[in-house]
Amino acid sequence: MPLPSQDELPGIPPALLELLLQAQAGGRLALVGGAVRDLLLHRVHNDPWRGVPDLDLVVETPLLPGHPDDADVAGAHRLARRLRQRMGPMVVTGYQEHGAYGTVELELAVQSGPVLLDLASARCESYPVAGENPVVRFGSLQEDLARRDFTINAMAMVLNGDGPRLLDPHGGQRDLAQRQLRFLHPESVRDDPTRLLRGARYAARLGFRLAPSSQDQARRTLEAWPWGWRAGDPPGQAPSALGTRLRMELELLLEREDWQAALGALQGWGALTLLDPCLQADRHWRRRLARARRLGLDLMPALVAGAADPVALAERLQLPHRQHRLLVQFLALRQRLAAAGVGGGGSWPAADWPASRWCALLEAPGSSAEAVALALAAGIGPRRPLLRWWLRWRHLRAATTAERLIATGLRPGPALGERLRQLRVERLNRERV
């Protein structure tokens, strides 16, 4: 395969790969991951170019006798430092080294926009405990490719020697042609179930399907549930692939992909059970998330709200405090509606409530406008009064102001506040429910 030109990698300066080769001294340098996949899809299979990818490069340097780790760390860092010295018209706007994994992130400012360059030392991984973070050691380029999620991401363009050479030890080109996602080995889902979420992201973005053998692996693994944690166990004891790493993949799915297609793929594979069995069986998540989007809510809490225990799932995923608090408020509101007989199909004649009574319920201490919006999105409670509160009632105030009441002789203090509240109630009670 010839060296990519500017037309074949739009937005990437043609001199960048040549500059990388000049800066690399010894060992092999390879472009890996999504850049290789997308380049082959574009050049060989005539897919549209999906935009400038992050450029992931792997540095493989010979291990020094007696220093099995230091050589690769130094290789990646040495290459990054030489690049900073030789960039010329390409300006390095961000630079961060991660010594533990031998990786360096550089953000470059080029004419077409920012480019993220991720340099990593070749490494291999093992999973002594299913779902936990892997044990990492430095290794060869072949080992680095073997640790990846799908065959289509396990190809490398080796840049050294007499021009680039494609390395495809796992049949990625064949799976690209068949437009399928295939796991690299039989324990892929057991080791890291977040690979299913990455697969859903690729399915949504690329229009690929999960290979039959990989569907079987997902089904068998989910049925066996080989991870040392189950629903009902303390949320903080969940392995990282069922906790924080699961949340990170889910955030990327909701923020960057066609979330309806991606979540639909996960549900089709039975993989929403990684979050909660109720979400796997949920037939209303599309409507709930679409309503949440229209109401300006984050999609994550709208999805989690469909779980059997939304707060426990929020704790397991370690959602941000703001989202966790919203789910607590949502559950409290759901309980208040149920207690009033209007949240779960009760027989209480809710239509007889005046607007002021609805406002008292919806504005109870500890509630929030976002909690009411989430209840609307989830279809909790009678829709009309909740929607009228969201659109109008919550914005209504007393027909006069504190300053005018003081001007009439009412002194500042609790009595003033109570009079304003009464006047607001009078105004609300003139509203049509």
C-alpha positions in Angstrom: 0.0 0.0 0.0 1.5 3.4 -1.0 2.1 6.1 1.6 -1.2 8.0 2.1 -1.4 11.3 0.4 -3.1 14.4 1.6 -6.1 13.5 -0.6 -6.3 10.0 1.1 -6.1 11.4 4.6 -7.9 14.7 4.3 -6.9 17.3 6.8 -3.6 15.6 7.7 -0.5 17.4 6.4 1.3 15.1 4.0 4.7 15.8 5.7 3.5 14.5 9.1 4.1 10.8 8.5 7.4 11.5 6.9 8.3 13.7 9.9 7.4 10.8 12.2 9.7 8.5 10.4 12.5 11.0 10.6 12.0 11.4 14.3 11.8 7.6 15.0 15.2 6.0 15.6 15.4 2.2 15.7 12.6 -0.3 16.0 9.2 -0.1 14.2 6.7 2.7 14.0 3.1 1.8 13.0 -0.2 3.6 12.5 -2.9 1.6 14.1 -6.6 1.5 15.0 -9.3 3.7 13.6 -7.1 5.6 11.2 -6.1 2.4 9.4 -9.6 1.1 9.4 -11.2 4.3 8.1 -8.5 4.7 5.5 -9.2 1.2 4.1 -12.9 1.8 4.2 -12.4 5.1 2.2 -9.8 3.9 -0.3 -10.8 0.2 -0.8 -14.6 0.2 -0.1 -15.5 3.7 -1.2 -17.0 4.8 2.1 -17.3 8.5 2.6 -14.5 10.1 4.6 -15.7 10.6 8.2 -13.4 13.3 9.2 -9.9 13.6 10.5 -9.3 10.7 12.9 -7.2 10.7 16.0 -3.8 9.3 14.9 -2.8 6.4 17.1 0.8 5.3 16.6 2.6 2.4 18.2 6.4 2.5 18.8 8.1 -0.9 19.0 11.8 -0.6 20.1 14.2 -3.4 21.0 14.2 -4.3 24.7 17.5 -3.6 26.4 19.1 -6.5 28.3 18.3 -6.2 32.0 15.8 -3.4 31.3 12.7 -5.1 29.9 10.5 -2.0 30.4 12.6 1.1 30.1 13.3 0.7 26.3 9.7 1.1 25.2 8.9 3.9 27.6 11.9 5.8 26.4 11.1 5.0 22.7 7.6 6.6 22.8 8.8 9.5 24.9 11.9 10.0 22.8 9.9 10.1 19.6 7.4 12.6 21.1 10.2 14.9 22.2 11.9 14.8 18.8 8.7 15.7 17.2 8.3 18.8 19.3 11.7 19.9 18.1 11.0 19.3 14.4 7.3 20.3 13.9 8.1 23.5 12.0 4.8 24.9 10.7 2.8 22.4 12.8 2.3 23.8 16.2 2.1 21.6 19.3 -0.7 23.1 21.4 -1.0 20.2 23.9 1.5 17.7 25.3 1.1 15.1 28.0 3.2 12.1 29.0 1.8 9.1 30.8 4.8 7.2 32.1 2.9 4.2 33.6 1.8 3.1 30.1 4.5 4.6 28.0 2.1 6.9 26.1 2.2 10.5 25.0 -0.6 12.7 23.7 0.2 15.6 21.4 -2.4 18.0 20.0 -1.3 19.7 16.8 -2.7 22.8 15.3 -2.7 22.4 11.5 -4.3 24.4 8.8 -7.4 22.2 8.7 -7.9 22.2 12.4 -6.6 20.3 15.5 -5.1 16.8 15.2 -4.7 14.5 18.2 -1.5 12.4 18.0 -1.4 9.5 20.4 2.0 7.8 20.7 2.1 4.5 22.6 4.7 1.9 23.3 3.8 -1.6 22.0 2.3 -3.5 24.9 0.3 -6.6 25.7 -2.5 -7.2 28.3 -3.8 -10.0 30.4 -7.0 -10.2 32.5 -6.4 -12.4 35.6 -9.8 -11.2 36.9 -12.7 -10.9 34.5 -13.9 -7.3 34.1 -11.1 -5.7 36.1 -8.4 -3.5 34.7 -5.8 -5.6 32.8 -2.2 -6.3 33.7 0.0 -4.5 31.2 3.5 -5.1 30.1 5.5 -3.9 27.1 5.7 -6.2 24.2 5.8 -6.5 20.4 3.7 -4.9 17.7 1.9 -8.2 17.1 1.1 -8.5 20.8 -0.2 -4.9 20.8 -2.6 -5.7 17.9 -3.8 -8.9 19.7 -4.9 -7.0 22.7 -7.5 -4.9 20.7 -11.3 -5.3 20.6 -12.2 -6.1 17.0 -10.4 -7.4 14.0 -11.1 -4.2 12.0 -9.2 -2.3 14.7 -6.3 -4.8 14.9 -4.5 -3.8 11.7 -1.4 -1.7 11.5 0.4 0.3 8.8 4.1 -0.2 9.5 5.8 3.0 8.3 9.4 1.8 8.4 11.4 0.4 5.5 10.7 0.8 1.8 7.3 2.4 2.1 4.3 1.5 4.3 3.3 -2.1 4.8 -0.1 -3.3 6.0 0.0 -5.8 8.8 -3.3 -7.7 9.2 -2.7 -10.8 11.4 -6.4 -11.2 12.4 -8.3 -10.9 9.2 -9.4 -7.3 9.6 -9.6 -6.7 5.8 -11.9 -9.6 5.3 -14.3 -8.4 8.1 -14.2 -4.9 6.6 -15.3 -6.3 3.3 -18.1 -8.2 5.0 -18.9 -5.2 7.1 -18.9 -7.1 10.3 -17.5 -6.8 13.9 -15.7 -9.8 15.1 -13.9 -10.2 18.5 -10.3 -11.2 18.4 -10.5 -14.2 20.8 -13.2 -16.3 22.6 -12.7 -14.6 25.9 -13.0 -11.0 24.7 -16.4 -10.2 26.4 -15.4 -12.1 29.5 -12.2 -10.0 29.9 -13.8 -6.7 29.1 -17.6 -6.4 28.6 -17.2 -2.7 27.6 -16.1 -4.1 24.2 -19.8 -4.6 23.6 -20.4 -0.9 24.0 -17.6 -0.1 21.7 -19.1 -2.5 19.2 -22.4 -0.7 19.4 -20.7 2.6 18.7 -19.0 1.1 15.6 -22.3 -0.5 14.5 -24.0 2.9 14.7 -21.2 4.8 13.1 -20.2 2.4 10.3 -23.4 0.4 9.8 -21.6 -2.8 10.7 -23.2 -5.9 12.3 -21.9 -8.2 15.0 -20.5 -11.4 13.4 -22.5 -14.5 14.3 -19.7 -16.0 16.3 -19.3 -12.8 18.2 -23.1 -12.7 18.9 -22.8 -16.2 20.2 -19.9 -15.2 22.5 -21.8 -12.2 23.8 -24.9 -14.3 24.5 -23.1 -17.1 26.2 -21.0 -14.8 28.3 -23.9 -12.7 29.4 -25.8 -15.8 30.4 -22.9 -17.2 32.3 -22.2 -13.8 34.0 -18.5 -14.6 34.8 -17.9 -11.3 36.8 -17.6 -11.3 40.5 -20.5 -9.0 41.0 -24.3 -9.2 40.5 -27.3 -6.9 40.7 -28.1 -6.3 44.4 -24.4 -6.5 45.5 -22.9 -3.2 46.9 -22.4 -0.9 43.8 -18.9 0.1 44.9 -17.8 -3.6 44.6 -18.5 -3.9 40.9 -15.4 -4.4 38.6 -14.3 -1.4 36.6 -15.7 -2.8 33.4 -19.2 -2.9 35.0 -18.6 0.5 36.7 -16.5 3.5 35.7 -15.2 2.1 32.4 -18.8 1.1 31.5 -19.8 4.7 32.2 -17.0 6.2 30.1 -18.0 4.0 27.1 -21.7 4.9 27.6 -20.9 8.6 27.7 -19.0 8.4 24.4 -21.9 6.4 22.9 -24.5 9.0 24.0 -22.4 12.1 23.1 -20.7 11.1 19.9 -22.8 8.4 18.1 -26.3 7.9 16.8 -27.5 6.8 20.2 -30.8 5.3 19.0 -28.9 3.0 16.7 -26.2 2.2 19.2 -28.6 1.5 22.1 -30.8 -0.5 19.8 -27.8 -2.7 18.8 -27.0 -3.3 22.5 -30.5 -4.3 23.2 -30.6 -6.6 20.2 -27.4 -8.3 21.5 -28.9 -8.6 25.0 -26.1 -6.3 26.3 -28.2 -3.7 28.1 -28.4 -6.2 30.9 -24.8 -5.0 31.7 -26.5 -1.9 33.0 -29.7 -3.4 34.3 -32.1 -6.2 33.3 -35.0 -3.8 33.4 -33.3 -1.6 30.8 -32.8 -4.7 28.6 -36.5 -5.3 28.7 -37.4 -1.6 28.4 -39.6 -0.9 25.4 -39.8 2.9 26.1 -36.2 4.1 26.3 -36.3 5.7 22.8 -39.3 7.8 23.7 -37.9 8.7 27.2 -34.5 9.8 25.8 -36.0 11.7 22.9 -38.3 13.6 25.2 -35.3 14.3 27.5 -33.4 15.7 24.6 -36.2 18.0 23.7 -36.5 19.2 27.3 -32.8 19.9 27.5 -31.8 17.1 29.9 -28.7 14.9 29.8 -29.3 11.6 28.2 -27.4 9.6 30.8 -29.9 10.1 33.7 -32.8 9.7 31.3 -31.5 6.3 30.4 -30.6 5.3 34.0 -34.1 6.3 35.1 -35.5 3.2 33.5 -33.4 0.9 35.8 -35.0 -1.1 38.6 -32.9 1.0 41.1 -31.7 4.1 39.3 -29.7 5.4 42.3 -27.8 2.1 42.7 -26.9 2.1 39.0 -25.8 5.7 39.3 -23.6 4.8 42.2 -22.1 1.8 40.3 -21.4 3.9 37.3 -20.1 6.7 39.5 -22.2 9.3 37.6 -21.4 13.0 38.2 -22.9 14.4 41.4 -25.3 16.6 39.4 -26.8 13.6 37.5 -26.9 11.4 40.7 -28.8 14.2 42.6 -31.2 14.5 39.7 -32.1 10.8 39.9 -32.6 11.1 43.7 -35.0 14.0 43.1 -36.8 12.1 40.3 -37.4 9.2 42.6 -38.6 11.4 45.4 -41.0 13.1 43.0 -42.2 9.8 41.7 -43.0 8.7 45.3 -44.9 12.0 46.0 -47.0 11.5 42.9 -47.7 7.9 43.8 -48.6 8.9 47.4 -51.0 11.4 46.0 -52.6 8.7 43.8 -51.6 10.4 40.5 -48.3 8.7 39.7 -49.2 5.1 38.9 -52.7 5.0 37.6 -54.4 5.7 40.9 -58.0 6.6 41.2 -57.6 10.0 42.9 -59.4 12.7 40.8 -56.3 14.7 39.8 -58.2 16.8 37.4 -59.9 18.5 40.4 -56.6 19.9 41.8 -56.0 23.6 41.3 -52.8 24.8 39.8 -51.5 26.0 43.3 -51.8 22.4 44.6 -49.8 21.0 41.7 -47.2 23.7 42.3 -47.0 22.8 46.0 -46.3 19.1 45.1 -43.9 19.8 42.3 -42.0 22.5 44.2 -41.6 20.6 47.4 -38.2 21.0 49.2 -35.5 19.0 47.5 -37.2 19.0 44.1 -36.1 20.7 41.0 -37.3 21.7 37.5 -35.1 19.1 36.0 -36.7 16.4 38.1 -40.1 17.4 36.8 -38.7 17.4 33.3 -37.4 13.9 33.8 -40.8 12.8 35.1 -42.3 14.2 32.0 -39.8 12.3 29.8 -40.4 9.1 31.7 -44.2 9.4 31.5 -44.6 9.6 35.3 -47.7 11.3 36.5 -50.5 13.0 34.5 -48.8 14.8 31.6 -51.0 17.9 31.3 -50.4 19.5 34.7 -46.7 18.6 34.7 -46.3 20.1 31.3 -48.2 23.2 32.2 -46.0 23.6 35.3 -42.9 23.2 33.2 -44.0 25.7 30.5 -45.9 28.3 32.6 -46.8 27.9 36.2 -43.3 27.7 37.6 -42.6 31.1 36.1 -45.6 32.8 37.6 -45.1 35.1 40.6 -47.4 37.2 42.7 -49.2 40.0 40.8 -47.3 42.6 42.8 -43.8 43.0 44.2 -42.3 43.1 47.7 -41.4 46.8 47.1 -45.0 47.7 46.4 -46.3 45.9 49.4 -43.7 47.6 51.6 -44.9 50.9 50.1 -48.4 50.1 51.3 -47.1 49.8 54.9 -46.3 46.0 55.2 -43.0 45.6 57.0 -40.2 43.3 55.7 -40.2 39.9 57.4 -42.1 36.6 57.4 -45.5 38.3 57.0 -44.3 39.9 53.8 -43.1 36.6 52.4 -46.4 34.9 53.4 -48.4 37.6 51.7 -46.4 37.2 48.5 -47.0 33.5 48.6 -50.8 34.0 49.1 -50.9 36.4 46.2 -49.1 33.8 44.0 -51.6 31.1 45.0 -54.5 33.4 44.1 -52.9 34.0 40.7 -52.2 30.3 40.2 -55.8 29.4 41.1 -57.0 31.5 38.2 -55.0 29.3 35.8 -56.7 26.6 33.8 -55.4 23.1 34.6 
